[in-house]
């Protein structure tokens, strides 16, 4: 039972990391985030990415907040699931 729970947490956090990366690459891929499915990405990922923008210092034209958010979710996944 515990291994099933850990697998669900692992998959959920992995999907969240992929959603952050898709949100970050969306403008370059010319994705529209106004549809019913892709419209959920900004609502799900922007709170963490916006928090990272406030925490990280200004680094000029580069925005490293999505990468920092993915790294934080990855660390949380390592700690919780230990895989």
C-alpha positions as CSV (number, residue, x, y, z in Angstrom):
1,X,0.0,0.0,0.0
2,X,2.8,2.4,0.8
3,X,4.6,1.7,-2.4
4,X,1.5,2.6,-4.4
5,X,1.2,5.8,-2.5
6,X,4.9,6.6,-3.1
7,X,4.4,5.8,-6.8
8,X,1.5,8.2,-7.0
9,X,3.5,11.0,-5.3
10,X,6.4,10.3,-7.6
11,X,4.3,10.5,-10.7
12,X,2.4,13.5,-9.6
13,X,5.6,15.5,-8.8
14,X,7.2,14.4,-12.1
15,X,4.1,15.6,-14.0
16,X,4.3,18.9,-12.1
17,X,7.9,19.3,-13.2
18,X,7.0,18.6,-16.8
19,X,4.1,21.1,-16.5
20,X,6.6,23.8,-15.3
21,X,8.9,23.1,-18.2
22,X,6.1,23.1,-20.7
23,X,4.9,26.4,-19.3
24,X,8.4,27.8,-19.6
25,X,8.9,26.5,-23.2
26,X,5.3,27.4,-24.3
27,X,6.1,30.8,-25.8
28,X,8.9,29.4,-27.9
29,X,6.7,26.6,-29.0
30,X,3.9,29.1,-29.8
31,X,1.4,27.4,-27.5
32,X,-1.8,29.2,-26.5
33,X,-2.6,28.8,-22.8
34,X,-6.2,29.9,-23.3
35,X,-7.8,26.5,-24.1
36,X,-9.5,24.2,-21.6
37,X,-6.5,21.9,-21.1
38,X,-3.5,24.2,-21.5
39,X,-5.4,26.9,-19.6
40,X,-4.8,24.9,-16.4
41,X,-1.0,25.1,-16.7
42,X,-0.6,28.7,-15.7
43,X,-3.0,28.2,-12.8
44,X,-1.1,25.2,-11.5
45,X,2.5,26.4,-12.1
46,X,2.5,30.2,-11.7
47,X,2.3,30.2,-7.9
48,X,5.5,28.3,-7.4
49,X,7.3,30.1,-10.3
50,X,6.1,33.5,-9.1
51,X,7.4,32.7,-5.6
52,X,10.8,31.8,-7.2
53,X,10.9,35.1,-9.0
54,X,10.4,36.9,-5.8
55,X,13.1,34.9,-4.0
56,X,15.8,34.9,-6.7
57,X,17.8,38.0,-7.3
58,X,17.5,39.8,-10.6
59,X,19.8,38.2,-13.2
60,X,19.2,40.5,-16.1
61,X,17.2,39.3,-19.1
62,X,17.4,35.7,-18.1
63,X,14.6,34.2,-16.0
64,X,15.8,31.2,-14.0
65,X,12.7,30.9,-11.8
66,X,11.2,27.9,-13.8
67,X,14.5,26.0,-13.5
68,X,14.7,26.8,-9.8
69,X,11.1,25.7,-9.3
70,X,11.8,22.4,-11.1
71,X,14.9,21.9,-9.0
72,X,12.9,22.5,-5.8
73,X,10.2,20.0,-6.8
74,X,12.9,17.5,-7.7
75,X,14.5,17.8,-4.3
76,X,11.1,17.4,-2.6
77,X,10.5,14.3,-4.7
78,X,13.9,12.9,-3.7
79,X,13.2,13.5,0.0
80,X,9.6,12.2,-0.1
81,X,10.0,9.2,-2.3
82,X,13.7,8.4,-2.1
83,X,14.0,7.0,-5.6
